[in-house]
Amino acid sequence: MQKLRSRRHAQVLIIGGGINGVGTFRDLALQGIDVALVERGDYCQGASGASSHMIHGGIRYLENGEFRLVRESVVERNRLLRIAPHYVKPLQTTIPIFSTFSGVLAAPLRFLTHKQQGAPKERGAFLIKLGLTMYDFFSRDGGTVPRHQFRGRKRALAELPRLHPGIKYAATYFDASVHNPERLTLDVLQDGERAGASGGTARASNYVSLVSTEGPAGSGTGSTVRLRDELTGELFDFTADVIVNTTGAWVDLTNEAMGAASSFMGGTKGSHIVLDHPELLAACNGREIFFEHTDGRIVLIYPMGDRVLVGTTDVDADMAEDAVCTDSEIDYFFDLIGHVFPDIAVYRDQIVYTYSGVRPLPRHDATQPGFVSRDYRIERRAASSPAAGGSGAVVLSLVGGKWTTFRALAEHLSNDVLAELGRDRKVSTAKLAIGGGAGFPAGEDGVQRWIKAHMSAGRDADRTAGLLTRYGTRAGDVINFLDASPDHAPDRALHSTRELSVRELEFMAQNEQIGHLVDVLIRRTSLAFRGLVTGELLNEVADILSGPMGWDTAARASEISHAQEVLKRFHGVQVHSLVS
């Protein structure tokens, strides 16, 4: 934040700190561009943090004829498995199939019209086999995942005995998952900061919002926008030659704030629930169950560690309302579980976390949400004078975009920016490892060797493995910090959880741009996602962070109250604080 205030100009200002904005920040920093990024909340707080945690080619996009997107997606999926192996892992996926030829007549109409014709017709084995064959074809270049397999009913039930006994087939293929999207986003951001560290040419801050555009910059360079520090309320002006709008579903509102209203966006809301349900977890047998529900919506049941993720809905979003998971959506999730696992009961008290986000989809008018393109485009607005109500800078607005293709999208967007600046690309990110993916140990044997090499008298194998999972090979830097206590006192694990220590929280405060207590619970760790936040944990983490964050007694109490409100309002989690 101080770096933004001390030098209030950049060649490029990126507004929006989701994965696409952060990916573009990294790419431009690697080209030596003077780039700044601001995000009104925390990084990866919006749609990027509300994903289905999948890195996938999008097999269902084939039905919409989005062949370019599918090809790019599978190429990027394969690439992320190589350059971000600490967070992106292969995901075995099974599709339960209840018919052979159902949907054959309806599929061509969906392909041509991008609309559901009449009542949904379940896709049968013939269509799914055709789709997976095409998917394998798109995946073959540079791919490392196996080709799909079909199983008849008997073999399918032998592998997944809790599946609905009425299935006729099961198809299995591989995509990939990202269990820590928030931390992958942070890794990408820190790569960008490091790339511009020597010259101070890459600066980023969360909790900074764009308020408006102002008059011409006093220096005569670029154009002026007014920014607000959301933690202190301070307003300050900042100038840039090119502005990149990557605010997702809020792109139109951001453009309006800059004096040039647009109508590009038509986002849809997607919700998920997380279950603590050992029976359902065991029934999945380590696989994602990916299928078409009775309404034609493609949904998933997804084991993640010792929890099960269930999603997702796809309904038009009201941008004036909070994106939260509703009771009717929960009923829908319970119904879809019963569709494929009819003898497994699920209850509301098994839900440990809910979340929702608004997909940054293009305006789609009468097109049904499930048929809206997941591809992206870049809208350019030429420089216009502030006197005419514009920002005085070229503005590039990103419409659409999905998690899997963020690197390729960032490259495309950066190339457009470079063209505006008259600069050439210096570095490709296609083979460049991301953050803690650099030198990440290959295979389980390599992981165990790394863990053994980084253990110490006060840090056992489980704790060391947890650090490797959270940070990738950047865990080495974290471990050096943990072992370098200023008073030479040994690090201490928290009483409320063995997954964090005092020194690790201090490391986060110094190095990971924490703005609020809740950032640690939701985005720097997965404690909230897994339903592990307690009143004791809230109080202990707030106590430890109070020193490095400069929170007095009132601020500490406010942070606890804020965390409780966010968890309850947006995630359905009620946490009672302890008196301390």
C-alpha positions as CSV (number, residue, x, y, z in Angstrom):
1,M,0.0,0.0,0.0
2,Q,2.8,2.4,0.9
3,K,4.4,1.6,-2.5
4,L,1.2,2.7,-4.3
5,R,1.0,5.9,-2.2
6,S,4.6,6.9,-2.5
7,R,4.7,6.6,-6.4
8,R,1.2,7.3,-7.7
9,H,1.7,6.4,-11.4
10,A,2.1,3.2,-13.4
11,Q,2.1,2.4,-17.0
12,V,-0.7,-0.1,-16.3
13,L,-3.3,-0.2,-13.5
14,I,-5.2,-3.5,-13.1
15,I,-8.4,-3.3,-11.2
16,G,-9.5,-6.6,-9.7
17,G,-7.5,-9.2,-7.9
18,G,-9.1,-12.5,-8.9
19,I,-7.1,-15.1,-10.7
20,N,-7.3,-13.4,-14.1
21,G,-6.3,-10.0,-12.8
22,V,-3.5,-11.5,-10.8
23,G,-2.3,-13.6,-13.7
24,T,-2.1,-10.5,-15.9
25,F,-0.2,-8.7,-13.2
26,R,2.4,-11.5,-13.1
27,D,2.7,-11.7,-16.9
28,L,3.2,-7.9,-17.3
29,A,5.7,-7.7,-14.4
30,L,7.7,-10.5,-16.1
31,Q,7.9,-8.3,-19.3
32,G,9.4,-5.4,-17.2
33,I,6.2,-3.3,-17.4
34,D,5.5,-0.8,-14.6
35,V,2.3,-2.4,-13.4
36,A,0.0,-1.8,-10.3
37,L,-2.9,-3.9,-9.2
38,V,-5.7,-3.0,-6.7
39,E,-8.4,-5.3,-5.3
40,R,-11.3,-3.9,-3.2
41,G,-11.5,-7.0,-1.0
42,D,-9.0,-9.8,-0.5
43,Y,-7.3,-11.6,-3.4
44,C,-9.4,-14.4,-4.7
45,Q,-12.4,-13.3,-2.6
46,G,-15.0,-13.2,-5.4
47,A,-15.8,-15.7,-8.1
48,S,-12.2,-17.0,-8.2
49,G,-12.6,-18.2,-4.6
50,A,-16.1,-19.6,-5.2
51,S,-15.2,-22.2,-7.9
52,S,-15.8,-25.9,-8.0
53,H,-12.0,-26.4,-7.5
54,M,-11.7,-28.0,-10.9
55,I,-9.0,-27.5,-13.5
56,H,-10.8,-29.0,-16.5
57,G,-11.2,-28.9,-20.2
58,G,-15.0,-28.5,-20.0
59,I,-16.3,-31.6,-21.7
60,R,-19.8,-30.1,-21.7
61,Y,-18.7,-27.1,-23.8
62,L,-18.4,-29.4,-26.8
63,E,-22.2,-29.5,-27.0
64,N,-22.1,-25.7,-27.4
65,G,-19.6,-25.9,-30.2
66,E,-16.9,-24.2,-28.2
67,F,-14.1,-26.2,-29.6
68,R,-11.5,-23.5,-29.3
69,L,-12.2,-23.1,-25.6
70,V,-12.1,-26.9,-25.0
71,R,-8.8,-27.2,-26.8
72,E,-7.3,-24.2,-24.9
73,S,-8.6,-25.6,-21.7
74,V,-7.2,-29.1,-22.0
75,V,-3.8,-27.7,-23.1
76,E,-3.8,-25.4,-20.0
77,R,-5.0,-28.2,-17.7
78,N,-2.0,-30.3,-18.8
79,R,0.3,-27.3,-18.5
80,L,-0.9,-26.5,-14.9
81,L,-0.3,-30.1,-13.9
82,R,3.4,-29.4,-14.8
83,I,4.0,-25.8,-13.7
84,A,1.8,-25.8,-10.5
85,P,2.1,-29.4,-9.3
86,H,1.9,-28.3,-5.6
87,Y,-1.8,-27.3,-6.0
88,V,-3.0,-28.9,-9.3
89,K,-3.5,-32.6,-9.1
90,P,-5.0,-35.3,-11.5
91,L,-8.6,-35.9,-10.7
92,Q,-10.3,-39.2,-11.6
93,T,-13.9,-38.5,-12.6
94,T,-16.8,-41.0,-13.1
95,I,-20.0,-40.3,-15.0
96,P,-22.9,-42.6,-14.0
97,I,-25.1,-43.3,-17.1
98,F,-28.7,-44.5,-16.9
99,S,-29.5,-45.0,-20.6
100,T,-28.0,-45.9,-24.0
101,F,-29.4,-43.6,-26.6
102,S,-31.3,-41.0,-24.7
103,G,-30.8,-37.4,-25.9
104,V,-29.6,-38.3,-29.3
105,L,-32.3,-36.4,-31.1
106,A,-32.2,-33.4,-28.6
107,A,-28.4,-33.0,-28.7
108,P,-28.2,-31.5,-32.3
109,L,-30.9,-29.0,-31.4
110,R,-29.0,-27.9,-28.3
111,F,-25.9,-27.6,-30.4
112,L,-27.6,-25.4,-33.0
113,T,-29.7,-23.2,-30.7
114,H,-27.8,-23.2,-27.3
115,K,-31.2,-23.8,-25.7
116,Q,-33.0,-26.6,-24.0
117,Q,-35.7,-27.9,-26.3
118,G,-38.7,-29.0,-24.2
119,A,-38.2,-31.2,-21.1
120,P,-34.5,-32.2,-20.4
121,K,-33.4,-35.4,-22.1
122,E,-30.7,-37.2,-20.2
123,R,-27.6,-37.8,-22.2
124,G,-27.2,-41.5,-22.8
125,A,-24.1,-43.7,-23.3
126,F,-23.9,-43.0,-27.0
127,L,-23.6,-39.2,-26.6
128,I,-21.3,-39.4,-23.6
129,K,-19.0,-41.9,-25.5
130,L,-18.9,-39.5,-28.4
131,G,-18.1,-36.6,-26.2
132,L,-15.4,-38.3,-24.3
133,T,-13.8,-39.6,-27.6
134,M,-13.7,-36.0,-28.8
135,Y,-12.3,-34.9,-25.4
136,D,-9.5,-37.4,-25.7
137,F,-8.7,-36.0,-29.1
138,F,-8.4,-32.5,-27.8
139,S,-6.3,-33.7,-24.9
140,R,-3.8,-35.7,-26.9
141,D,-1.2,-33.0,-27.6
142,G,1.1,-32.8,-24.6
143,G,-1.3,-34.7,-22.4
144,T,-0.3,-36.9,-19.5
145,V,-3.8,-38.1,-18.4
146,P,-5.1,-41.5,-19.4
147,R,-7.9,-41.9,-22.0
148,H,-11.4,-42.5,-20.9
149,Q,-12.8,-45.9,-20.1
150,F,-16.4,-47.3,-20.2
151,R,-17.7,-49.9,-17.7
152,G,-20.9,-51.9,-17.9
153,R,-23.2,-52.0,-14.9
154,K,-21.6,-55.0,-13.2
155,R,-18.1,-53.7,-13.3
156,A,-19.2,-50.1,-12.4
157,L,-21.0,-51.3,-9.3
158,A,-18.0,-53.5,-8.3
159,E,-15.9,-50.3,-8.3
160,L,-18.5,-48.0,-6.8
161,P,-21.0,-50.3,-5.1
162,R,-23.1,-47.4,-3.5
163,L,-24.0,-46.0,-7.0
164,H,-27.7,-46.2,-8.0
165,P,-28.3,-49.9,-8.9
166,G,-30.3,-48.7,-12.0
167,I,-27.2,-47.5,-13.9
168,K,-26.4,-49.1,-17.2
169,Y,-22.8,-47.9,-17.6
170,A,-20.2,-45.7,-16.0
171,A,-17.6,-43.7,-17.9
172,T,-14.3,-42.7,-16.2
173,Y,-11.8,-40.1,-17.4
174,F,-9.3,-37.7,-15.9
175,D,-9.3,-34.0,-15.4
176,A,-7.5,-32.1,-12.6
177,S,-8.3,-30.4,-9.4
178,V,-7.0,-27.4,-7.5
179,H,-7.6,-27.9,-3.8
180,N,-6.1,-24.5,-2.8
181,P,-7.3,-21.9,-5.4
182,E,-6.7,-19.0,-3.0
183,R,-3.1,-20.0,-2.3
184,L,-2.4,-20.6,-6.0
185,T,-3.7,-17.1,-6.7
186,L,-1.4,-15.8,-4.0
187,D,1.6,-17.6,-5.5
188,V,0.9,-16.1,-8.9
189,L,0.7,-12.6,-7.3
190,Q,4.0,-13.1,-5.4
191,D,5.7,-14.2,-8.6
192,G,4.7,-10.9,-10.1
193,E,5.9,-8.9,-7.1
194,R,9.2,-10.7,-7.2
195,A,9.6,-10.1,-10.9
196,G,9.3,-6.3,-10.4
197,A,11.0,-6.1,-7.0
198,S,14.4,-4.8,-8.1
199,G,13.0,-1.7,-9.8
200,G,9.8,-1.4,-7.8
201,T,7.8,-1.8,-11.0
202,A,5.2,-4.3,-9.7
203,R,3.0,-3.2,-6.9
204,A,-0.2,-4.8,-5.7
205,S,-2.5,-4.1,-2.8
206,N,-5.7,-5.7,-1.6
207,Y,-8.4,-3.7,0.2
208,V,-8.1,-0.8,-2.2
209,S,-11.1,0.2,-4.3
210,L,-11.7,2.5,-7.3
211,V,-14.0,5.2,-6.4
212,S,-14.1,7.5,-9.5
213,T,-12.1,9.1,-12.2
214,E,-10.8,12.6,-11.6
215,G,-9.3,15.4,-13.7
216,P,-6.1,15.1,-15.7
217,A,-3.0,14.1,-13.8
218,G,-1.0,17.0,-12.5
219,S,2.1,15.6,-14.1
220,G,0.4,15.5,-17.5
221,T,1.0,11.8,-17.7
222,G,-1.8,9.3,-18.1
223,S,-5.1,9.7,-16.5
224,T,-6.2,10.0,-12.9
225,V,-8.4,7.6,-10.9
226,R,-9.4,8.1,-7.3
227,L,-8.7,5.1,-5.0
228,R,-9.8,4.4,-1.5
229,D,-7.9,2.4,1.2
230,E,-10.7,0.2,2.5
231,L,-8.9,-0.4,5.8
232,T,-8.4,3.3,6.7
233,G,-10.8,5.2,4.5
234,E,-8.0,7.3,3.0
235,L,-8.6,8.6,-0.6
236,F,-5.7,9.1,-3.0
237,D,-5.2,9.7,-6.7
238,F,-3.3,7.4,-9.0
239,T,-2.4,7.8,-12.7
240,A,-2.0,5.2,-15.4
241,D,-1.6,5.1,-19.2
242,V,-3.6,1.8,-19.6
243,I,-6.3,0.6,-17.2
244,V,-7.2,-3.1,-17.2
245,N,-10.7,-3.9,-15.8
246,T,-10.7,-7.5,-14.4
247,T,-13.4,-7.1,-11.9
248,G,-15.4,-10.0,-13.1
249,A,-19.2,-9.7,-12.7
250,W,-18.6,-6.1,-11.6
251,V,-17.0,-5.0,-14.9
252,D,-19.9,-2.8,-15.9
253,L,-20.1,-1.2,-12.4
254,T,-16.3,-0.5,-12.5
255,N,-16.6,1.1,-16.0
256,E,-19.5,3.2,-14.7
257,A,-17.3,4.5,-11.9
258,M,-14.7,5.4,-14.5
259,G,-17.3,7.5,-16.4
260,A,-18.0,5.1,-19.3
261,A,-21.0,2.8,-18.5
262,S,-21.1,-0.5,-20.3
263,S,-23.4,-3.5,-20.5
264,F,-21.1,-6.4,-21.2
265,M,-21.9,-8.6,-18.2
266,G,-24.7,-11.1,-17.3
267,G,-23.3,-13.2,-14.5
268,T,-24.9,-16.3,-13.0
269,K,-24.7,-17.4,-9.4
270,G,-23.2,-20.8,-8.5
271,S,-23.4,-22.2,-5.0
272,H,-21.7,-25.2,-3.3
273,I,-21.9,-27.0,0.0
274,V,-19.2,-28.8,1.9
275,L,-20.2,-31.9,3.9
276,D,-18.5,-33.8,6.8
277,H,-20.0,-37.1,5.7
278,P,-17.7,-40.1,6.0
279,E,-20.2,-42.5,4.3
280,L,-20.6,-40.3,1.2
281,L,-16.8,-39.8,1.1
282,A,-16.2,-43.5,1.1
283,A,-18.9,-44.1,-1.5
284,C,-17.0,-41.8,-3.9
285,N,-13.9,-44.0,-3.5
286,G,-11.6,-41.0,-4.2
287,R,-13.4,-40.0,-7.5
288,E,-15.4,-37.0,-8.5
289,I,-18.9,-38.1,-9.5
290,F,-19.8,-35.8,-12.4
291,F,-23.3,-36.2,-14.0
292,E,-26.4,-34.7,-15.4
293,H,-29.2,-34.0,-12.9
294,T,-32.8,-34.4,-13.8
295,D,-33.1,-30.8,-14.8
296,G,-30.3,-31.1,-17.3
297,R,-27.8,-29.2,-15.1
298,I,-24.3,-30.8,-14.9
299,V,-23.4,-31.3,-11.3
300,L,-20.7,-32.9,-9.1
301,I,-20.0,-34.7,-5.9
302,Y,-16.3,-34.2,-5.2
303,P,-14.2,-35.7,-2.3
304,M,-11.7,-33.2,-1.0
305,G,-9.5,-34.6,1.8
306,D,-11.9,-35.7,4.5
307,R,-14.8,-33.5,3.2
308,V,-17.2,-33.8,0.3
309,L,-17.9,-30.8,-2.0
310,V,-21.3,-30.8,-3.8
311,G,-22.2,-28.3,-6.5
312,T,-23.2,-26.4,-8.4
313,T,-26.2,-24.3,-9.3
314,D,-26.4,-21.9,-12.3
315,V,-29.0,-19.1,-11.9
316,D,-29.2,-15.5,-13.0
317,A,-27.6,-13.3,-10.4
318,D,-29.0,-10.1,-8.9
319,M,-25.9,-7.9,-8.5
320,A,-27.8,-5.9,-5.8
321,E,-27.9,-8.9,-3.5
322,D,-25.3,-10.9,-1.7
323,A,-24.3,-14.2,-3.4
324,V,-25.2,-16.8,-0.8
325,C,-26.3,-20.4,-0.8
326,T,-30.1,-20.5,-0.3
327,D,-32.3,-23.2,1.4
328,S,-33.7,-24.1,-2.0
329,E,-30.2,-24.7,-3.4
330,I,-29.4,-27.0,-0.4
331,D,-32.5,-29.0,-1.2
332,Y,-31.4,-29.2,-4.8
333,F,-28.0,-30.6,-3.7
334,F,-29.5,-33.2,-1.4
335,D,-31.8,-34.2,-4.3
336,L,-28.8,-34.7,-6.7
337,I,-27.0,-36.8,-4.1
338,G,-30.0,-39.0,-3.9
339,H,-30.1,-39.3,-7.7
340,V,-26.8,-41.3,-7.8
341,F,-26.5,-42.5,-4.2
342,P,-30.1,-43.3,-3.3
343,D,-29.4,-45.2,-0.1
344,I,-27.2,-42.5,1.5
345,A,-29.0,-40.1,3.8
346,V,-27.7,-36.5,4.0
347,Y,-28.8,-34.0,6.7
348,R,-28.3,-30.3,7.2
349,D,-26.2,-30.6,10.3
350,Q,-23.6,-32.4,8.1
351,I,-23.0,-29.2,6.2
352,V,-19.8,-27.5,7.5
353,Y,-19.5,-24.7,5.0
354,T,-21.4,-23.1,2.1
355,Y,-20.3,-20.6,-0.5
356,S,-21.5,-18.8,-3.6
357,G,-20.1,-16.7,-6.4
358,V,-21.2,-14.8,-9.5
359,R,-19.6,-16.2,-12.7
360,P,-18.3,-13.3,-14.9
361,L,-20.3,-14.4,-17.9
362,P,-21.2,-12.2,-20.8
363,R,-24.7,-10.6,-21.1
364,H,-26.9,-13.4,-22.4
365,D,-30.5,-11.9,-22.5
366,A,-32.8,-14.8,-23.4
367,T,-30.1,-17.5,-23.4
368,Q,-30.5,-20.0,-20.6
369,P,-27.7,-19.7,-18.0
370,G,-26.4,-23.2,-18.6
371,F,-25.9,-22.5,-22.3
372,V,-24.0,-19.2,-21.9
373,S,-20.5,-19.3,-23.3
374,R,-17.7,-19.8,-20.8
375,D,-15.2,-18.3,-23.3
376,Y,-13.8,-14.8,-22.9
377,R,-13.3,-11.6,-24.9
378,I,-11.5,-8.3,-24.3
379,E,-13.4,-5.1,-24.9
380,R,-11.3,-2.0,-25.7
381,R,-12.4,1.6,-25.0
382,A,-10.2,4.2,-26.6
383,A,-8.7,7.0,-24.6
384,S,-11.2,9.8,-24.1
385,S,-10.6,13.1,-22.3
386,P,-11.6,13.5,-18.7
387,A,-13.5,16.7,-19.7
388,A,-15.8,14.4,-21.8
389,G,-16.5,12.3,-18.8
390,G,-13.9,9.5,-19.6
391,S,-10.9,8.3,-17.7
392,G,-8.4,9.7,-20.2
393,A,-6.8,6.3,-20.6
394,V,-7.3,3.3,-22.8
395,V,-9.4,0.8,-20.9
396,L,-9.4,-2.9,-21.6
397,S,-12.3,-4.8,-20.0
398,L,-12.2,-8.6,-19.6
399,V,-15.6,-10.2,-20.3
400,G,-15.8,-13.9,-19.2
401,G,-12.9,-16.2,-18.4
402,K,-12.5,-19.4,-16.4
403,W,-10.1,-20.7,-13.8
404,T,-8.5,-23.3,-16.0
405,T,-7.4,-20.9,-18.8
406,F,-6.1,-18.0,-16.6
407,R,-2.5,-18.3,-17.8
408,A,-3.4,-18.2,-21.5
409,L,-6.0,-15.5,-20.9
410,A,-3.4,-13.4,-19.0
411,E,-1.0,-13.9,-21.9
412,H,-3.6,-12.7,-24.4
413,L,-4.6,-9.7,-22.2
414,S,-0.9,-8.8,-21.6
415,N,-0.2,-8.9,-25.3
416,D,-3.0,-6.4,-25.9
417,V,-1.5,-4.2,-23.2
418,L,1.9,-4.5,-24.7
419,A,0.6,-3.5,-28.1
420,E,-1.0,-0.4,-26.5
421,L,2.4,0.5,-25.0
422,G,4.4,-0.3,-28.1
423,R,6.4,-2.9,-26.2
424,D,7.4,-6.5,-27.1
425,R,7.1,-9.6,-25.1
426,K,10.3,-10.7,-23.3
427,V,9.2,-13.8,-21.5
428,S,6.7,-16.6,-22.0
429,T,4.9,-18.1,-19.0
430,A,4.0,-21.3,-20.8
431,K,6.7,-23.3,-19.1
432,L,7.5,-21.1,-16.1
433,A,6.8,-22.8,-12.8
434,I,4.4,-21.0,-10.5
435,G,5.5,-20.2,-7.0
436,G,6.0,-23.2,-4.8
437,G,5.6,-25.5,-7.9
438,A,9.3,-24.8,-8.7
439,G,11.3,-27.9,-7.8
440,F,8.3,-29.6,-6.3
441,P,9.2,-33.2,-5.5
442,A,8.0,-35.8,-8.0
443,G,6.0,-38.7,-6.7
444,E,5.3,-39.8,-3.2
445,D,8.9,-40.9,-2.6
446,G,10.1,-37.5,-3.5
447,V,7.6,-35.9,-1.2
448,Q,8.6,-38.1,1.7
449,R,12.3,-37.3,1.1
450,W,11.5,-33.5,1.1
451,I,9.6,-33.9,4.4
452,K,12.3,-35.9,6.0
453,A,14.9,-33.3,5.0
454,H,12.9,-30.4,6.5
455,M,11.9,-31.9,9.8
456,S,13.4,-30.8,13.1
457,A,13.2,-31.5,16.8
458,G,10.2,-29.2,17.1
459,R,8.5,-30.0,13.8
460,D,7.4,-33.5,13.1
461,A,6.5,-35.2,9.8
462,D,2.8,-34.2,9.9
463,R,3.5,-30.6,10.5
464,T,6.2,-30.5,7.8
465,A,3.9,-32.2,5.3
466,G,1.2,-29.6,6.2
467,L,3.6,-26.8,5.3
468,L,4.5,-28.4,2.0
469,T,0.8,-28.8,1.1
470,R,0.1,-25.2,2.0
471,Y,3.1,-23.5,0.4
472,G,4.7,-26.0,-2.0
473,T,8.5,-25.6,-2.1
474,R,8.1,-22.1,-0.7
475,A,7.6,-23.9,2.5
476,G,11.4,-23.9,2.7
477,D,11.3,-20.1,3.2
478,V,8.5,-20.4,5.7
479,I,10.5,-23.0,7.7
480,N,13.5,-20.7,7.8
481,F,11.2,-18.0,9.2
482,L,9.8,-20.4,11.8
483,D,13.3,-21.4,12.9
484,A,14.6,-17.8,13.1
485,S,12.7,-16.5,16.2
486,P,14.2,-13.1,17.3
487,D,14.4,-14.3,20.9
488,H,15.6,-17.8,19.9
489,A,12.5,-19.3,21.5
490,P,11.1,-22.4,19.8
491,D,8.0,-22.0,17.7
492,R,4.7,-23.0,19.4
493,A,1.7,-24.7,17.8
494,L,-1.6,-23.2,18.5
495,H,-3.7,-24.7,21.3
496,S,-6.9,-24.5,19.1
497,T,-5.4,-26.3,16.1
498,R,-2.2,-28.2,15.4
499,E,-2.2,-26.9,11.8
500,L,-0.9,-23.4,12.7
501,S,1.8,-22.0,14.8
502,V,2.6,-18.6,16.3
503,R,5.5,-18.0,13.9
504,E,3.5,-19.0,10.9
505,L,0.8,-16.5,11.7
506,E,3.5,-13.9,12.0
507,F,4.9,-14.9,8.7
508,M,1.5,-14.5,7.0
509,A,1.1,-11.1,8.6
510,Q,4.5,-10.0,7.3
511,N,4.4,-11.6,3.8
512,E,0.8,-12.3,2.7
513,Q,-1.1,-9.0,2.9
514,I,-3.6,-10.0,5.6
515,G,-6.2,-7.3,6.0
516,H,-8.6,-9.0,8.3
517,L,-8.7,-12.0,10.7
518,V,-11.1,-13.8,8.4
519,D,-8.5,-13.7,5.6
520,V,-6.5,-16.3,7.5
521,L,-9.4,-18.6,8.1
522,I,-10.8,-18.6,4.6
523,R,-8.0,-17.8,2.1
524,R,-4.6,-18.3,3.8
525,T,-5.7,-21.7,5.2
526,S,-8.6,-24.1,4.6
527,L,-9.8,-24.1,8.2
528,A,-13.2,-22.5,7.5
529,F,-13.8,-24.6,4.3
530,R,-13.4,-27.8,6.4
531,G,-15.6,-26.5,9.3
532,L,-12.8,-26.2,11.8
533,V,-13.3,-22.7,13.0
534,T,-14.1,-22.5,16.7
535,G,-14.5,-19.7,19.2
536,E,-11.2,-20.7,20.7
537,L,-9.5,-20.5,17.3
538,L,-10.9,-17.1,16.6
539,N,-9.6,-15.7,19.9
540,E,-6.2,-17.3,19.7
541,V,-5.5,-16.2,16.2
542,A,-6.7,-12.7,16.9
543,D,-4.4,-12.6,20.0
544,I,-1.4,-13.6,18.0
545,L,-2.1,-11.3,15.0
546,S,-2.8,-8.3,17.2
547,G,0.9,-7.6,17.6
548,P,2.1,-7.7,14.0
549,M,-1.2,-6.2,12.7
550,G,-1.2,-3.4,15.3
551,W,-4.7,-4.2,16.6
552,D,-5.6,-2.7,20.0
553,T,-8.2,-4.3,22.2
554,A,-11.1,-2.6,20.3
555,A,-9.7,-3.6,16.9
556,R,-9.1,-7.2,18.0
557,A,-12.8,-7.4,19.2
558,S,-13.9,-5.9,15.9
559,E,-12.0,-8.4,13.9
560,I,-13.5,-11.3,15.8
561,S,-17.0,-9.8,15.3
562,H,-16.3,-9.3,11.6
563,A,-15.1,-12.8,11.1
564,Q,-18.2,-14.2,12.8
565,E,-20.4,-12.0,10.6
566,V,-18.7,-13.1,7.4
567,L,-18.8,-16.8,8.3
568,K,-22.5,-16.7,9.2
569,R,-23.7,-14.3,6.4
570,F,-21.8,-15.8,3.5
571,H,-20.9,-19.3,4.5
572,G,-23.7,-20.5,6.8
573,V,-21.2,-21.0,9.7
574,Q,-22.2,-20.0,13.2
575,V,-19.2,-19.5,15.5
576,H,-19.6,-18.3,19.1
577,S,-16.7,-16.3,20.4
578,L,-15.3,-17.0,23.9
579,V,-15.0,-14.3,26.5
580,S,-11.3,-13.5,27.0
